Amino acid sequence: MSIVGKCKLLRIFVDEDLKWHNKLLYRAIVDRLLELKIAGATAFKGIEGYGSSAHIHSARILEITENLPVLVEVVDTPKQIHKALNAVEPMLPRHCLVTVQDLQVLHYHHPPGKHSKTKKL
């Protein structure tokens, strides 16, 4: 599958300590996306941030809290992103942020034997 060209970027912002069926939510989301054969997903842990709660989550050394913000980013074709959104929506809590943007994929590395070329703008 080639996702070079017009695609979508899905971003899901959640708290690190949220759970879905006894599993960390961000991990459950990434696992679900893999099951759906979405091109790729990455979870990033933030070092500091706040959302609708207006409570700062921080990774400062003297802070006891470990509940940091986590961002799950997903890039794929519009059809696959729509499929991903439908699959993960039931997993999402009320206090998360979900965004979708149009983007242009210039290069996507395929497994051996399936090479893509960088697309020129």
N, CA, C and O atoms as a printed pandas DataFrame, in Angstrom:
     atom_number atom_name residue_name chain_id  residue_number  x_coord  y_coord  z_coord
0              1         N          MET        A               1    0.840   -1.188    0.000
1              2        CA          MET        A               1    0.000    0.000    0.000
2              3         C          MET        A               1    0.879    1.244    0.000
3              4         O          MET        A               1    1.879    1.299    0.715
4              5         N          SER        A               2    0.519    2.214   -0.777
5              6        CA          SER        A               2    1.246    3.464   -0.824
6              7         C          SER        A               2    0.392    4.578   -0.249
7              8         O          SER        A               2   -0.764    4.755   -0.633
8              9         N          ILE        A               3    0.975    5.324    0.673
9             10        CA          ILE        A               3    0.244    6.470    1.209
10            11         C          ILE        A               3    0.923    7.778    0.829
11            12         O          ILE        A               3    0.677    8.810    1.453
12            13         N          VAL        A               4    1.772    7.742   -0.186
13            14        CA          VAL        A               4    2.416    8.956   -0.660
14            15         C          VAL        A               4    1.369    9.803   -1.378
15            16         O          VAL        A               4    0.633    9.308   -2.231
16            17         N          GLY        A               5    1.314   11.074   -1.025
17            18        CA          GLY        A               5    0.350   11.982   -1.637
18            19         C          GLY        A               5   -0.574   12.566   -0.584
19            20         O          GLY        A               5   -0.176   12.759    0.565
20            21         N          LYS        A               6   -1.812   12.849   -0.980
21            22        CA          LYS        A               6   -2.770   13.479   -0.072
22            23         C          LYS        A               6   -3.246   12.482    0.978
23            24         O          LYS        A               6   -3.796   11.428    0.659
24            25         N          CYS        A               7   -3.022   12.841    2.226
25            26        CA          CYS        A               7   -3.392   11.991    3.358
26            27         C          CYS        A               7   -4.002   12.845    4.457
27            28         O          CYS        A               7   -4.241   14.040    4.283
28            29         N          LYS        A               8   -4.245   12.215    5.575
29            30        CA          LYS        A               8   -4.777   12.898    6.756
30            31         C          LYS        A               8   -3.906   12.547    7.954
31            32         O          LYS        A               8   -3.329   11.462    8.035
32            33         N          LEU        A               9   -3.830   13.500    8.881
33            34        CA          LEU        A               9   -3.129   13.317   10.149
34            35         C          LEU        A               9   -4.182   13.355   11.242
35            36         O          LEU        A               9   -4.886   14.352   11.403
36            37         N          LEU        A              10   -4.284   12.280   11.982
37            38        CA          LEU        A              10   -5.190   12.177   13.121
38            39         C          LEU        A              10   -4.362   12.310   14.383
39            40         O          LEU        A              10   -3.346   11.633   14.540
40            41         N          ARG        A              11   -4.794   13.184   15.286
41            42        CA          ARG        A              11   -4.110   13.358   16.570
42            43         C          ARG        A              11   -5.114   13.148   17.690
43            44         O          ARG        A              11   -6.209   13.711   17.679
44            45         N          ILE        A              12   -4.726   12.338   18.645
45            46        CA          ILE        A              12   -5.565   12.056   19.808
46            47         C          ILE        A              12   -4.753   12.382   21.053
47            48         O          ILE        A              12   -3.709   11.778   21.299
48            49         N          PHE        A              13   -5.238   13.344   21.836
49            50        CA          PHE        A              13   -4.564   13.776   23.058
50            51         C          PHE        A              13   -5.297   13.185   24.257
51            52         O          PHE        A              13   -6.488   13.436   24.438
52            53         N          VAL        A              14   -4.599   12.405   25.076
53            54        CA          VAL        A              14   -5.198   11.786   26.261
54            55         C          VAL        A              14   -4.235   11.895   27.436
55            56         O          VAL        A              14   -3.072   12.261   27.268
56            57         N          ASP        A              15   -4.734   11.574   28.628
57            58        CA          ASP        A              15   -3.871   11.501   29.812
58            59         C          ASP        A              15   -3.210   10.133   29.855
59            60         O          ASP        A              15   -3.805    9.127   29.469
60            61         N          GLU        A              16   -1.994   10.111   30.319
61            62        CA          GLU        A              16   -1.194    8.890   30.354
62            63         C          GLU        A              16   -1.825    7.783   31.192
63            64         O          GLU        A              16   -1.696    6.608   30.849
64            65         N          ASP        A              17   -2.498    8.130   32.268
65            66        CA          ASP        A              17   -2.986    7.107   33.196
66            67         C          ASP        A              17   -4.387    6.569   32.871
67            68         O          ASP        A              17   -4.900    5.722   33.603
68            69         N          LEU        A              18   -5.004    7.041   31.798
69            70        CA          LEU        A              18   -6.337    6.554   31.438
70            71         C          LEU        A              18   -6.267    5.101   30.979
71            72         O          LEU        A              18   -5.306    4.684   30.332
72            73         N          LYS        A              19   -7.294    4.348   31.322
73            74        CA          LYS        A              19   -7.325    2.916   30.994
74            75         C          LYS        A              19   -8.522    2.585   30.104
75            76         O          LYS        A              19   -9.550    3.261   30.137
76            77         N          TRP        A              20   -8.361    1.544   29.323
77            78        CA          TRP        A              20   -9.431    0.968   28.520
78            79         C          TRP        A              20   -9.348   -0.545   28.705
79            80         O          TRP        A              20   -8.393   -1.170   28.245
80            81         N          HIS        A              21  -10.313   -1.128   29.356
81            82        CA          HIS        A              21  -10.333   -2.565   29.634
82            83         C          HIS        A              21   -9.025   -3.027   30.281
83            84         O          HIS        A              21   -8.391   -3.977   29.821
84            85         N          ASN        A              22   -8.636   -2.340   31.352
85            86        CA          ASN        A              22   -7.436   -2.663   32.145
86            87         C          ASN        A              22   -6.119   -2.510   31.389
87            88         O          ASN        A              22   -5.105   -3.079   31.794
88            89         N          LYS        A              23   -6.126   -1.761   30.315
89            90        CA          LYS        A              23   -4.920   -1.501   29.528
90            91         C          LYS        A              23   -4.783    0.008   29.400
91            92         O          LYS        A              23   -5.789    0.714   29.330
92            93         N          LEU        A              24   -3.562    0.511   29.368
93            94        CA          LEU        A              24   -3.390    1.945   29.159
94            95         C          LEU        A              24   -4.069    2.339   27.850
95            96         O          LEU        A              24   -3.894    1.685   26.822
96            97         N          LEU        A              25   -4.846    3.419   27.907
97            98        CA          LEU        A              25   -5.656    3.826   26.763
98            99         C          LEU        A              25   -4.822    4.055   25.511
99           100         O          LEU        A              25   -5.184    3.581   24.434
100          101         N          TYR        A              26   -3.708    4.777   25.638
101          102        CA          TYR        A              26   -2.922    5.060   24.434
102          103         C          TYR        A              26   -2.400    3.780   23.806
103          104         O          TYR        A              26   -2.311    3.687   22.581
104          105         N          ARG        A              27   -2.052    2.787   24.625
105          106        CA          ARG        A              27   -1.600    1.500   24.086
106          107         C          ARG        A              27   -2.753    0.743   23.427
107          108         O          ARG        A              27   -2.578    0.114   22.383
108          109         N          ALA        A              28   -3.916    0.811   24.038
109          110        CA          ALA        A              28   -5.095    0.153   23.464
110          111         C          ALA        A              28   -5.447    0.777   22.116
111          112         O          ALA        A              28   -5.831    0.070   21.184
112          113         N          ILE        A              29   -5.318    2.096   22.012
113          114        CA          ILE        A              29   -5.589    2.789   20.740
114          115         C          ILE        A              29   -4.600    2.329   19.669
115          116         O          ILE        A              29   -5.003    1.982   18.559
116          117         N          VAL        A              30   -3.317    2.326   19.997
117          118        CA          VAL        A              30   -2.297    1.911   19.031
118          119         C          VAL        A              30   -2.527    0.455   18.612
119          120         O          VAL        A              30   -2.415    0.126   17.431
120          121         N          ASP        A              31   -2.845   -0.412   19.569
121          122        CA          ASP        A              31   -3.118   -1.815   19.243
122          123         C          ASP        A              31   -4.315   -1.951   18.309
123          124         O          ASP        A              31   -4.284   -2.741   17.365
124          125         N          ARG        A              32   -5.365   -1.184   18.571
125          126        CA          ARG        A              32   -6.567   -1.241   17.729
126          127         C          ARG        A              32   -6.254   -0.769   16.308
127          128         O          ARG        A              32   -6.735   -1.352   15.336
128          129         N          LEU        A              33   -5.449    0.285   16.192
129          130        CA          LEU        A              33   -5.070    0.795   14.878
130          131         C          LEU        A              33   -4.240   -0.225   14.106
131          132         O          LEU        A              33   -4.383   -0.350   12.890
132          133         N          LEU        A              34   -3.383   -0.947   14.801
133          134        CA          LEU        A              34   -2.590   -2.003   14.156
134          135         C          LEU        A              34   -3.506   -3.110   13.638
135          136         O          LEU        A              34   -3.316   -3.614   12.531
136          137         N          GLU        A              35   -4.501   -3.486   14.445
137          138        CA          GLU        A              35   -5.477   -4.504   14.016
138          139         C          GLU        A              35   -6.191   -4.086   12.730
139          140         O          GLU        A              35   -6.500   -4.922   11.882
140          141         N          LEU        A              36   -6.447   -2.783   12.596
141          142        CA          LEU        A              36   -7.150   -2.261   11.424
142          143         C          LEU        A              36   -6.241   -2.079   10.210
143          144         O          LEU        A              36   -6.693   -1.670    9.140
144          145         N          LYS        A              37   -4.955   -2.386   10.388
145          146        CA          LYS        A              37   -3.951   -2.225    9.323
146          147         C          LYS        A              37   -3.791   -0.772    8.885
147          148         O          LYS        A              37   -3.585   -0.483    7.706
148          149         N          ILE        A              38   -3.889    0.139    9.859
149          150        CA          ILE        A              38   -3.617    1.549    9.606
150          151         C          ILE        A              38   -2.113    1.667    9.337
151          152         O          ILE        A              38   -1.321    0.946    9.944
152          153         N          ALA        A              39   -1.717    2.563    8.440
153          154        CA          ALA        A              39   -0.319    2.652    7.990
154          155         C          ALA        A              39    0.674    2.807    9.141
155          156         O          ALA        A              39    1.767    2.244    9.083
156          157         N          GLY        A              40    0.321    3.553   10.173
157          158        CA          GLY        A              40    1.234    3.714   11.299
158          159         C          GLY        A              40    0.663    4.627   12.359
159          160         O          GLY        A              40   -0.145    5.509   12.069
160          161         N          ALA        A              41    1.085    4.410   13.580
161          162        CA          ALA        A              41    0.664    5.243   14.700
162          163         C          ALA        A              41    1.828    5.338   15.682
163          164         O          ALA        A              41    2.572    4.375   15.871
164          165         N          THR        A              42    1.977    6.492   16.296
165          166        CA          THR        A              42    3.029    6.712   17.281
166          167         C          THR        A              42    2.442    7.432   18.476
167          168         O          THR        A              42    1.669    8.378   18.325
168          169         N          ALA        A              43    2.811    6.983   19.666
169          170        CA          ALA        A              43    2.390    7.652   20.896
170          171         C          ALA        A              43    3.585    8.437   21.438
171          172         O          ALA        A              43    4.677    7.895   21.602
172          173         N          PHE        A              44    3.357    9.718   21.713
173          174        CA          PHE        A              44    4.387   10.601   22.262
174          175         C          PHE        A              44    3.973   11.008   23.668
175          176         O          PHE        A              44    2.824   11.389   23.892
176          177         N          LYS        A              45    4.893   10.930   24.607
177          178        CA          LYS        A              45    4.611   11.386   25.957
178          179         C          LYS        A              45    5.083   12.830   26.094
179          180         O          LYS        A              45    6.234   13.151   25.797
180          181         N          GLY        A              46    4.183   13.689   26.545
181          182        CA          GLY        A              46    4.528   15.093   26.741
182          183         C          GLY        A              46    5.294   15.299   28.034
183          184         O          GLY        A              46    5.196   14.484   28.951
184          185         N          ILE        A              47    6.050   16.373   28.114
185          186        CA          ILE        A              47    6.763   16.674   29.353
186          187         C          ILE        A              47    5.986   17.640   30.221
187          188         O          ILE        A              47    6.234   17.745   31.422
188          189         N          GLU        A              48    5.033   18.354   29.609
189          190        CA          GLU        A              48    4.183   19.239   30.378
190          191         C          GLU        A              48    3.029   19.692   29.492
191          192         O          GLU        A              48    3.188   19.867   28.284
192          193         N          GLY        A              49    1.881   19.875   30.104
193          194        CA          GLY        A              49    0.749   20.349   29.332
194          195         C          GLY        A              49   -0.510   20.401   30.165
195          196         O          GLY        A              49   -0.544   19.918   31.298
196          197         N          TYR        A              50   -1.552   20.994   29.591
197          198        CA          TYR        A              50   -2.867   20.993   30.223
198          199         C          TYR        A              50   -3.912   21.010   29.139
199          200         O          TYR        A              50   -3.644   21.372   27.994
200          201         N          GLY        A              51   -5.112   20.611   29.520
201          202        CA          GLY        A              51   -6.213   20.578   28.567
202          203         C          GLY        A              51   -7.437   21.192   29.194
203          204         O          GLY        A              51   -7.345   22.192   29.906
204          205         N          SER        A              52   -8.589   20.595   28.930
205          206        CA          SER        A              52   -9.855   21.155   29.395
206          207         C          SER        A              52   -9.959   21.212   30.913
207          208         O          SER        A              52  -10.747   21.993   31.446
208          209         N          SER        A              53   -9.181   20.402   31.615
209          210        CA          SER        A              53   -9.221   20.415   33.085
210          211         C          SER        A              53   -8.530   21.637   33.670
211          212         O          SER        A              53   -8.734   21.962   34.839
212          213         N          ALA        A              54   -7.716   22.317   32.870
213          214        CA          ALA        A              54   -6.914   23.459   33.307
214          215         C          ALA        A              54   -5.985   23.083   34.453
215          216         O          ALA        A              54   -5.625   23.930   35.270
216          217         N          HIS        A              55   -5.601   21.821   34.513
217          218        CA          HIS        A              55   -4.650   21.321   35.502
218          219         C          HIS        A              55   -3.369   20.946   34.767
219          220         O          HIS        A              55   -3.403   20.146   33.832
220          221         N          ILE        A              56   -2.239   21.518   35.183
221          222        CA          ILE        A              56   -0.968   21.246   34.502
222          223         C          ILE        A              56   -0.436   19.881   34.908
223          224         O          ILE        A              56   -0.316   19.561   36.091
224          225         N          HIS        A              57   -0.123   19.092   33.895
225          226        CA          HIS        A              57    0.531   17.797   34.077
226          227         C          HIS        A              57    1.985   18.024   33.704
227          228         O          HIS        A              57    2.279   18.573   32.643
228          229         N          SER        A              58    2.902   17.601   34.580
229          230        CA          SER        A              58    4.299   17.937   34.369
230          231         C          SER        A              58    5.212   16.762   34.681
231          232         O          SER        A              58    4.862   15.883   35.470
232          233         N          ALA        A              59    6.380   16.753   34.059
233          234        CA          ALA        A              59    7.400   15.742   34.315
234          235         C          ALA        A              59    8.534   16.339   35.145
235          236         O          ALA        A              59    9.656   15.832   35.109
236          237         N          ARG        A              60    8.265   17.382   35.875
237          238        CA          ARG        A              60    9.299   17.990   36.719
238          239         C          ARG        A              60    9.777   16.976   37.745
239          240         O          ARG        A              60    8.986   16.191   38.268
240          241         N          ILE        A              61   11.056   16.996   38.027
241          242        CA          ILE        A              61   11.665   16.005   38.912
242          243         C          ILE        A              61   11.019   15.987   40.296
243          244         O          ILE        A              61   10.849   14.914   40.875
244          245         N          LEU        A              62   10.662   17.133   40.830
245          246        CA          LEU        A              62   10.109   17.186   42.170
246          247         C          LEU        A              62    8.615   16.883   42.223
247          248         O          LEU        A              62    8.041   16.792   43.308
248          249         N          GLU        A              63    7.985   16.728   41.074
249          250        CA          GLU        A              63    6.563   16.421   41.041
250          251         C          GLU        A              63    6.351   14.936   41.294
251          252         O          GLU        A              63    7.113   14.100   40.809
252          253         N          ILE        A              64    5.328   14.618   42.043
253          254        CA          ILE        A              64    5.008   13.223   42.317
254          255         C          ILE        A              64    4.184   12.620   41.186
255          256         O          ILE        A              64    4.292   11.427   40.902
256          257         N          THR        A              65    3.374   13.431   40.552
257          258        CA          THR        A              65    2.474   12.922   39.522
258          259         C          THR        A              65    3.216   12.352   38.325
259          260         O          THR        A              65    4.232   12.894   37.889
260          261         N          GLU        A              66    2.708   11.281   37.815
261          262        CA          GLU        A              66    3.252   10.684   36.600
262          263         C          GLU        A              66    2.210   10.727   35.486
263          264         O          GLU        A              66    2.415   10.130   34.429
264          265         N          ASN        A              67    1.119   11.411   35.702
265          266        CA          ASN        A              67    0.035   11.466   34.721
266          267         C          ASN        A              67    0.321   12.542   33.683
267          268         O          ASN        A              67   -0.192   13.658   33.767
268          269         N          LEU        A              68    1.140   12.192   32.712
269          270        CA          LEU        A              68    1.556   13.149   31.695
270          271         C          LEU        A              68    0.638   13.081   30.478
271          272         O          LEU        A              68   -0.052   12.084   30.268
272          273         N          PRO        A              69    0.633   14.147   29.677
273          274        CA          PRO        A              69   -0.152   14.106   28.441
274          275         C          PRO        A              69    0.496   13.146   27.436
275          276         O          PRO        A              69    1.720   13.049   27.348
276          277         N          VAL        A              70   -0.349   12.446   26.686
277          278        CA          VAL        A              70    0.123   11.550   25.628
278          279         C          VAL        A              70   -0.595   11.922   24.339
279          280         O          VAL        A              70   -1.807   12.140   24.332
280          281         N          LEU        A              71    0.152   11.990   23.264
281          282        CA          LEU        A              71   -0.377   12.287   21.940
282          283         C          LEU        A              71   -0.196   11.050   21.064
283          284         O          LEU        A              71    0.918   10.548   20.920
284          285         N          VAL        A              72   -1.276   10.564   20.485
285          286        CA          VAL        A              72   -1.198    9.478   19.518
286          287         C          VAL        A              72   -1.389   10.103   18.144
287          288         O          VAL        A              72   -2.428   10.701   17.867
288          289         N          GLU        A              73   -0.385    9.964   17.286
289          290        CA          GLU        A              73   -0.460   10.504   15.922
290          291         C          GLU        A              73   -0.590    9.366   14.927
291          292         O          GLU        A              73    0.077    8.337   15.035
292          293         N          VAL        A              74   -1.463    9.577   13.957
293          294        CA          VAL        A              74   -1.753    8.567   12.955
294          295         C          VAL        A              74   -1.772    9.257   11.586
295          296         O          VAL        A              74   -2.412   10.295   11.426
296          297         N          VAL        A              75   -1.078    8.688   10.610
297          298        CA          VAL        A              75   -1.089    9.213    9.244
298          299         C          VAL        A              75   -1.518    8.093    8.315
299          300         O          VAL        A              75   -0.977    6.988    8.362
300          301         N          ASP        A              76   -2.494    8.389    7.473
301          302        CA          ASP        A              76   -2.946    7.415    6.491
302          303         C          ASP        A              76   -3.850    8.124    5.487
303          304         O          ASP        A              76   -4.018    9.342    5.540
304          305         N          THR        A              77   -4.420    7.360    4.588
305          306        CA          THR        A              77   -5.337    7.907    3.592
306          307         C          THR        A              77   -6.613    8.388    4.281
307          308         O          THR        A              77   -6.924    7.934    5.382
308          309         N          PRO        A              78   -7.354    9.296    3.655
309          310        CA          PRO        A              78   -8.598    9.758    4.265
310          311         C          PRO        A              78   -9.553    8.617    4.635
311          312         O          PRO        A              78  -10.171    8.646    5.699
312          313         N          LYS        A              79   -9.673    7.626    3.768
313          314        CA          LYS        A              79  -10.562    6.490    4.028
314          315         C          LYS        A              79  -10.117    5.716    5.280
315          316         O          LYS        A              79  -10.949    5.342    6.107
316          317         N          GLN        A              80   -8.828    5.483    5.414
317          318        CA          GLN        A              80   -8.309    4.749    6.563
318          319         C          GLN        A              80   -8.429    5.561    7.855
319          320         O          GLN        A              80   -8.698    4.996    8.915
320          321         N          ILE        A              81   -8.236    6.866    7.778
321          322        CA          ILE        A              81   -8.383    7.712    8.972
322          323         C          ILE        A              81   -9.837    7.708    9.427
323          324         O          ILE        A              81  -10.110    7.675   10.626
324          325         N          HIS        A              82  -10.767    7.741    8.486
325          326        CA          HIS        A              82  -12.187    7.663    8.836
326          327         C          HIS        A              82  -12.479    6.336    9.547
327          328         O          HIS        A              82  -13.200    6.301   10.544
328          329         N          LYS        A              83  -11.917    5.264    9.027
329          330        CA          LYS        A              83  -12.062    3.941    9.633
330          331         C          LYS        A              83  -11.456    3.929   11.039
331          332         O          LYS        A              83  -12.040    3.360   11.961
332          333         N          ALA        A              84  -10.302    4.548   11.203
333          334        CA          ALA        A              84   -9.637    4.620   12.501
334          335         C          ALA        A              84  -10.478    5.395   13.516
335          336         O          ALA        A              84  -10.642    4.967   14.658
336          337         N          LEU        A              85  -11.006    6.534   13.086
337          338        CA          LEU        A              85  -11.850    7.343   13.975
338          339         C          LEU        A              85  -13.064    6.568   14.455
339          340         O          LEU        A              85  -13.395    6.606   15.641
340          341         N          ASN        A              86  -13.723    5.875   13.561
341          342        CA          ASN        A              86  -14.888    5.083   13.939
342          343         C          ASN        A              86  -14.532    3.988   14.941
343          344         O          ASN        A              86  -15.319    3.675   15.834
344          345         N          ALA        A              87  -13.348    3.412   14.789
345          346        CA          ALA        A              87  -12.928    2.319   15.668
346          347         C          ALA        A              87  -12.525    2.797   17.057
347          348         O          ALA        A              87  -12.813    2.124   18.047
348          349         N          VAL        A              88  -11.861    3.953   17.145
349          350        CA          VAL        A              88  -11.360    4.388   18.458
350          351         C          VAL        A              88  -12.331    5.292   19.208
351          352         O          VAL        A              88  -12.190    5.470   20.418
352          353         N          GLU        A              89  -13.306    5.863   18.521
353          354        CA          GLU        A              89  -14.220    6.784   19.198
354          355         C          GLU        A              89  -14.869    6.192   20.453
355          356         O          GLU        A              89  -14.941    6.884   21.468
356          357         N          PRO        A              90  -15.341    4.952   20.427
357          358        CA          PRO        A              90  -15.946    4.395   21.639
358          359         C          PRO        A              90  -14.959    4.258   22.816
359          360         O          PRO        A              90  -15.379    4.122   23.966
360          361         N          MET        A              91  -13.676    4.294   22.529
361          362        CA          MET        A              91  -12.653    4.156   23.560
362          363         C          MET        A              91  -12.336    5.488   24.248
363          364         O          MET        A              91  -11.750    5.501   25.331
364          365         N          LEU        A              92  -12.715    6.594   23.631
365          366        CA          LEU        A              92  -12.264    7.905   24.081
366          367         C          LEU        A              92  -13.098    8.467   25.228
367          368         O          LEU        A              92  -14.325    8.367   25.221
368          369         N          PRO        A              93  -12.424    9.060   26.212
369          370        CA          PRO        A              93  -13.132    9.703   27.317
370          371         C          PRO        A              93  -13.672   11.060   26.886
371          372         O          PRO        A              93  -13.328   11.562   25.816
372          373         N          ARG        A              94  -14.507   11.641   27.711
373          374        CA          ARG        A              94  -15.085   12.954   27.389
374          375         C          ARG        A              94  -14.010   14.046   27.353
375          376         O          ARG        A              94  -14.130   15.003   26.589
376          377         N          HIS        A              95  -12.985   13.913   28.157
377          378        CA          HIS        A              95  -11.985   14.984   28.285
378          379         C          HIS        A              95  -10.713   14.698   27.475
379          380         O          HIS        A              95   -9.605   14.731   28.011
380          381         N          CYS        A              96  -10.887   14.425   26.206
381          382        CA          CYS        A              96   -9.729   14.288   25.330
382          383         C          CYS        A              96   -9.930   15.226   24.145
383          384         O          CYS        A              96  -11.013   15.777   23.952
384          385         N          LEU        A              97   -8.885   15.398   23.366
385          386        CA          LEU        A              97   -8.942   16.242   22.177
386          387         C          LEU        A              97   -8.575   15.382   20.982
387          388         O          LEU        A              97   -7.593   14.640   21.015
388          389         N          VAL        A              98   -9.368   15.486   19.930
389          390        CA          VAL        A              98   -9.106   14.750   18.702
390          391         C          VAL        A              98   -9.110   15.759   17.548
391          392         O          VAL        A              98  -10.053   16.537   17.404
392          393         N          THR        A              99   -8.064   15.742   16.737
393          394        CA          THR        A              99   -7.986   16.642   15.590
394          395         C          THR        A              99   -7.640   15.846   14.333
395          396         O          THR        A              99   -7.034   14.777   14.405
396          397         N          VAL        A             100   -8.032   16.381   13.193
397          398        CA          VAL        A             100   -7.688   15.790   11.894
398          399         C          VAL        A             100   -7.249   16.923   10.981
399          400         O          VAL        A             100   -7.896   17.969   10.921
400          401         N          GLN        A             101   -6.149   16.712   10.273
401          402        CA          GLN        A             101   -5.620   17.710    9.341
402          403         C          GLN        A             101   -5.312   17.050    8.011
403          404         O          GLN        A             101   -4.995   15.861    7.951
404          405         N          ASP        A             102   -5.408   17.830    6.947
405          406        CA          ASP        A             102   -4.933   17.387    5.642
406          407         C          ASP        A             102   -3.418   17.534    5.632
407          408         O          ASP        A             102   -2.869   18.461    6.227
408          409         N          LEU        A             103   -2.753   16.613    4.952
409          410        CA          LEU        A             103   -1.304   16.745    4.806
410          411         C          LEU        A             103   -0.851   16.035    3.549
411          412         O          LEU        A             103   -1.584   15.237    2.965
412          413         N          GLN        A             104    0.347   16.333    3.151
413          414        CA          GLN        A             104    0.956   15.745    1.958
414          415         C          GLN        A             104    2.095   14.838    2.414
415          416         O          GLN        A             104    3.068   15.319    2.995
416          417         N          VAL        A             105    1.991   13.557    2.165
417          418        CA          VAL        A             105    3.056   12.613    2.496
418          419         C          VAL        A             105    4.040   12.593    1.336
419          420         O          VAL        A             105    3.663   12.343    0.191
420          421         N          LEU        A             106    5.296   12.859    1.642
421          422        CA          LEU        A             106    6.335   12.887    0.603
422          423         C          LEU        A             106    7.064   11.555    0.484
423          424         O          LEU        A             106    7.529   11.194   -0.597
424          425         N          HIS        A             107    7.164   10.835    1.579
425          426        CA          HIS        A             107    7.881    9.558    1.557
426          427         C          HIS        A             107    7.313    8.665    2.642
427          428         O          HIS        A             107    7.061    9.120    3.758
428          429         N          TYR        A             108    7.113    7.407    2.324
429          430        CA          TYR        A             108    6.661    6.410    3.297
430          431         C          TYR        A             108    7.466    5.163    3.055
431          432         O          TYR        A             108    7.416    4.591    1.966
432          433         N          HIS        A             109    8.211    4.729    4.057
433          434        CA          HIS        A             109    9.074    3.560    3.916
434          435         C          HIS        A             109    8.242    2.281    3.982
435          436         O          HIS        A             109    7.504    2.053    4.940
436          437         N          HIS        A             110    8.370    1.479    2.980
437          438        CA          HIS        A             110    7.658    0.207    2.915
438          439         C          HIS        A             110    8.596   -0.912    3.340
439          440         O          HIS        A             110    9.814   -0.742    3.294
440          441         N          PRO        A             111    8.058   -2.042    3.750
441          442        CA          PRO        A             111    8.908   -3.198    4.058
442          443         C          PRO        A             111    9.743   -3.602    2.840
443          444         O          PRO        A             111    9.420   -3.213    1.718
444          445         N          PRO        A             112   10.806   -4.374    3.047
445          446        CA          PRO        A             112   11.660   -4.801    1.923
446          447         C          PRO        A             112   10.838   -5.389    0.780
447          448         O          PRO        A             112    9.905   -6.162    0.994
448          449         N          GLY        A             113   11.207   -5.005   -0.433
449          450        CA          GLY        A             113   10.516   -5.493   -1.615
450          451         C          GLY        A             113    9.395   -4.574   -2.072
451          452         O          GLY        A             113    8.858   -4.750   -3.166
452          453         N          LYS        A             114    9.038   -3.606   -1.255
453          454        CA          LYS        A             114    7.969   -2.657   -1.601
454          455         C          LYS        A             114    8.503   -1.249   -1.390
455          456         O          LYS        A             114    8.273   -0.647   -0.340
456          457         N          HIS        A             115    9.195   -0.734   -2.353
457          458        CA          HIS        A             115    9.827    0.567   -2.228
458          459         C          HIS        A             115    8.947    1.679   -2.765
459          460         O          HIS        A             115    8.243    1.518   -3.762
460          461         N          SER        A             116    9.004    2.805   -2.083
461          462        CA          SER        A             116    8.327    3.994   -2.600
462          463         C          SER        A             116    9.392    5.042   -2.866
463          464         O          SER        A             116   10.489    4.976   -2.312
464          465         N          LYS        A             117    9.076    5.994   -3.701
465          466        CA          LYS        A             117    9.987    7.077   -3.983
466          467         C          LYS        A             117    9.448    8.345   -3.360
467          468         O          LYS        A             117    8.236    8.538   -3.264
468          469         N          THR        A             118   10.351    9.206   -2.940
469          470        CA          THR        A             118    9.944   10.487   -2.386
470          471         C          THR        A             118    9.255   11.299   -3.466
471          472         O          THR        A             118    9.784   11.472   -4.564
472          473         N          LYS        A             119    8.076   11.790   -3.143
473          474        CA          LYS        A             119    7.304   12.587   -4.101
474          475         C          LYS        A             119    7.792   14.025   -4.053
475          476         O          LYS        A             119    7.968   14.591   -2.975
476          477         N          LYS        A             120    8.010   14.613   -5.221
477          478        CA          LYS        A             120    8.443   16.000   -5.275
478          479         C          LYS        A             120    7.240   16.926   -5.261
479          480         O          LYS        A             120    6.211   16.641   -5.874
480          481         N          LEU        A             121    7.383   18.039   -4.554
481          482        CA          LEU        A             121    6.299   19.026   -4.484
482          483         C          LEU        A             121    6.197   19.826   -5.754
483          484         O          LEU        A             121    5.338   20.701   -5.865
